């Protein structure tokens, strides 16, 4: 059997094996690869030893299933969007590696899935009370408990940023030994050189989030049955997004519905538009304080800290 056929069989498993936790790549901009756990001795497969395990490498493609233990790797000019069966979805930015895991024992409801952000940035929308409520996002030094929310996480060169657009995220810092930090809607959690800060989400934060939201994916490259499946997943993603906005931010939902035709919107356009609307009202990031400000007894960042209404 030819290698191309083998890759197709591996990358598009029968739907019966695609469980609740399996994600599907619905959009892909430029080339990315998938690390699949274990060796594949068939000709044509490259292998890599990574994170103390052996993986064989497959080219990513629309319709590809991200199964237990798979690692999706995007390049310098590559982005992706992956959607779960219920409509939960993740935008994967450039230069990102993320791994998805879930417990292998059937029937457990605790810790339904774990995303390990090895490097890069992802924006996720997780349905409240859905199959991934309680999902964890692991980074090099923290564990994030997702409570059903719209969040953005970036981990690069030892600096972690967690911005919450809706809902809340519980951040457990493995290094500080402190109790968990609850990051709420409109807040950004930053950890740099072990220093932790929580500030109001800024225009700069939102502009950074926007970079990964538009995935220029070419149409018509997959089989008709795959195209149909991707369309159904996109519909689910849109429904989850609209319900999430309506539940958490009814005023924002009203603003979006006044400016746009909701029936014509997709989860992508909703993601972009919510960020744009929030950016109009968000503060600018605080400049680095001068030495005179640091010498002052008052807090130079006071005006930029998140304040509850």
ChimeraX attribute file (.defattr): number of C-alpha atoms within 10 A of each C-alpha:
attribute: neighborCount
match mode: 1-to-1
recipient: residues
	/A:1	7
	/A:2	9
	/A:3	12
	/A:4	10
	/A:5	10
	/A:6	14
	/A:7	15
	/A:8	14
	/A:9	11
	/A:10	14
	/A:11	21
	/A:12	17
	/A:13	14
	/A:14	10
	/A:15	8
	/A:16	6
	/A:17	9
	/A:18	17
	/A:19	12
	/A:20	13
	/A:21	21
	/A:22	19
	/A:23	25
	/A:24	24
	/A:25	23
	/A:26	24
	/A:27	23
	/A:28	23
	/A:29	20
	/A:30	18
	/A:31	16
	/A:32	22
	/A:33	16
	/A:34	24
	/A:35	24
	/A:36	23
	/A:37	20
	/A:38	15
	/A:39	16
	/A:40	15
	/A:41	10
	/A:42	11
	/A:43	10
	/A:44	14
	/A:45	15
	/A:46	14
	/A:47	18
	/A:48	15
	/A:49	12
	/A:50	10
	/A:51	8
	/A:52	6
	/A:53	10
	/A:54	16
	/A:55	23
	/A:56	17
	/A:57	22
	/A:58	21
	/A:59	15
	/A:60	22
	/A:61	24
	/A:62	25
	/A:63	23
	/A:64	21
	/A:65	25
	/A:66	27
	/A:67	22
	/A:68	20
	/A:69	19
	/A:70	18
	/A:71	25
	/A:72	22
	/A:73	26
	/A:74	25
	/A:75	16
	/A:76	12
	/A:77	12
	/A:78	20
	/A:79	28
	/A:80	31
	/A:81	26
	/A:82	27
	/A:83	25
	/A:84	26
	/A:85	19
	/A:86	20
	/A:87	24
	/A:88	26
	/A:89	29
	/A:90	23
	/A:91	25
	/A:92	26
	/A:93	28
	/A:94	21
	/A:95	17
	/A:96	25
	/A:97	22
	/A:98	23
	/A:99	21
	/A:100	20
	/A:101	20
	/A:102	17
	/A:103	15
	/A:104	9
	/A:105	6
	/A:106	6
	/A:107	8
	/A:108	9
	/A:109	12
	/A:110	12
	/A:111	15
	/A:112	19
	/A:113	21
	/A:114	23
	/A:115	19
	/A:116	18
	/A:117	21
	/A:118	19
	/A:119	20
	/A:120	20
	/A:121	26
	/A:122	26
	/A:123	25
	/A:124	22
	/A:125	26
	/A:126	29
	/A:127	23
	/A:128	20
	/A:129	10
	/A:130	14
	/A:131	19
	/A:132	24
	/A:133	20
	/A:134	23
	/A:135	20
	/A:136	22
	/A:137	21
	/A:138	19
	/A:139	21
	/A:140	16
	/A:141	16
	/A:142	17
	/A:143	20
	/A:144	24
	/A:145	21
	/A:146	24
	/A:147	20
	/A:148	24
	/A:149	24
	/A:150	27
	/A:151	24
	/A:152	22
	/A:153	23
	/A:154	22
	/A:155	20
	/A:156	14
	/A:157	8
	/A:158	13
	/A:159	15
	/A:160	23
	/A:161	20
	/A:162	25
	/A:163	29
	/A:164	24
	/A:165	25
	/A:166	20
	/A:167	23
	/A:168	21
	/A:169	29
	/A:170	17
	/A:171	21
	/A:172	19
	/A:173	20
	/A:174	14
	/A:175	9
	/A:176	13
	/A:177	8
	/A:178	9
	/A:179	10
	/A:180	17
	/A:181	15
	/A:182	16
	/A:183	20
	/A:184	22
	/A:185	20
	/A:186	20
	/A:187	24
	/A:188	24
	/A:189	22
	/A:190	18
	/A:191	18
	/A:192	12
	/A:193	8
	/A:194	14
	/A:195	9
	/A:196	14
	/A:197	12
	/A:198	20
	/A:199	21
	/A:200	24
	/A:201	26
	/A:202	23
	/A:203	19
	/A:204	14
	/A:205	22
	/A:206	21
	/A:207	13
	/A:208	14
	/A:209	23
	/A:210	17
	/A:211	13
	/A:212	20
	/A:213	24
	/A:214	18
	/A:215	19
	/A:216	13
	/A:217	16
	/A:218	12
	/A:219	10
	/A:220	8
	/A:221	11
	/A:222	14
	/A:223	10
	/A:224	10
	/A:225	10
	/A:226	16
	/A:227	17
	/A:228	12
	/A:229	14
	/A:230	21
	/A:231	13
	/A:232	14
	/A:233	23
	/A:234	24
	/A:235	17
	/A:236	20
	/A:237	26
	/A:238	24
	/A:239	16
	/A:240	22
	/A:241	25
	/A:242	17
	/A:243	15
	/A:244	22
	/A:245	22
	/A:246	14
	/A:247	14
	/A:248	16
	/A:249	16
	/A:250	13
	/A:251	12
	/A:252	15
	/A:253	19
	/A:254	13
	/A:255	13
	/A:256	18
	/A:257	13
	/A:258	10
	/A:259	9
	/A:260	14
	/A:261	9
	/A:262	15
	/A:263	8
	/A:264	7
	/A:265	17
	/A:266	18
	/A:267	21
	/A:268	17
	/A:269	16
	/A:270	20
	/A:271	22
	/A:272	18
	/A:273	17
	/A:274	17
	/A:275	19
	/A:276	16
	/A:277	13
	/A:278	17
	/A:279	18
	/A:280	11
	/A:281	10
	/A:282	17
	/A:283	16
	/A:284	14
	/A:285	15
	/A:286	14
	/A:287	9
	/A:288	10
	/A:289	12
	/A:290	9
	/A:291	8
	/A:292	8
	/A:293	13
	/A:294	13
	/A:295	11
	/A:296	9
	/A:297	7
	/A:298	9
	/A:299	11
	/A:300	18
	/A:301	15
	/A:302	11
	/A:303	12
	/A:304	17
	/A:305	16
	/A:306	15
	/A:307	11
	/A:308	7
	/A:309	3
